[in-house]
Amino acid sequence: MKPDRLSDFATYKEDDMYRIDKKTGRPYDPVTGDALKFLEKSSKSKQPFFLYLAHWLVHAPIQTRDSLFLAYNCKKMGLPFPTDPGQWKTPGQNNPYYASMVGTLDWSLGKILDFMEATDDPRYPGKKISETTYLFVSSDNGGMEWAREETTDNAPLDKGKISTREGGVRVPTFIKGPEITPNVSREIVSGLDFYPTILAMTGAPGNAAQNARFGGVNIFPYLLGQENEVKDTSGKKRDILYWHFPHGRPDEIRSAMRAGDFKLYKNYLTSDYSLYRLDDANGNRLDWEENNDLSQKPEFRNTFHNMVEKLETFLKETKAKPGYFNSRSTKEIAGKNRVPSIISQFYNKRTREATVTF
């Protein structure tokens, strides 16, 4: 929005790309509009369709074209309508711009669901598209807690986007469709699982060589109730996930591993590991906040060493590169004195060889 987020709100003007709908009072959302056009076209064909809808919401810049909805959220939060377009400083989940973005995303999903529930599927007479279609709804990461302004709060989870902590990687996922019984699950699932699951749903073979190396698993049998837990390709319960994040904020340069109830971190900045137990043996929430480091507790010694061995094996097998300090950085960073200094560097354009002396 230009020149700032309190200008350029959607209007009723015919040449406005975000023109307000007179019936709903909501501005036009291009991403939602394109998705609905695709669904409208697909619904008239007897061919199956696949829609991947990746929103601009919720993401920076934190703003909304919908001035009425912004006013609504301000009133709901007991806040005056903003007069300064600058950074929002009220902590917690009290940013009306962000609330409006989340609400618009919710509205968009509602538009998609309404269409699916009202539209006949020509392949299956008497059935609506909602009855013959699988729908996945998920986030790619937790909320951004440390943008240039206060946006949201992932409490009780620690940290958020750009972190392997629970606030960054634990997100809700919804899957609905034919023969899926409504239920709440605590199984460990990853976005990596969507690909092999969709292959199974559609009967598509995929690429055998790629499938053999892929980290995701097919959760379709679990969704249909044919299995009571998510299993890996060997038929065993899949309860291990890995993350590798060797960059970003200094205190977030980590590799991580989830194994059942436990979460292990390899901390590159301090050259050590930390261990947390998220749930107890009965599956009840225990330490989602990741406050209690168990790495030095004698009773968890075997768990700790086994997880360290598995994580290090994974990092070695995948040739994962660690984070590196920038020797020319002017910031005071712990461990910087161990970084080699660059004495000289030269690039030969003819031979395309680079020479660096440390």
ABEGO torsion letter per residue (X at the ends): XOABAABGBBBABAABAABBBAAAGBBBBAAAAAAAAAAAAAAABABBBBBBBBBAOBBOBBBBABAAAAAAAAAAAGBBBBABABBBABBEBABAAAAAAAAAAAAAAAAAAAAAAABBBAABBGBBAAAABBBBBBBABBBBAABABBABBAOABBEBBGBABAAAABBBBBBBEBGBBBBBBABBBBAAAAAAAAAAAAGBAEBAAAAAABABBBAAAAAAGABABBBBAAGBBBABBBBBBABEBAAABBBBBBBEABBBBBBAAAGBBBBBBABBAAGBBABAAGABBAAABAAAAAAAAAAAAAAAAAAAAAGBBBBBBBAABABBBBGAAABBBBABBBBBAAAGBBBBBX
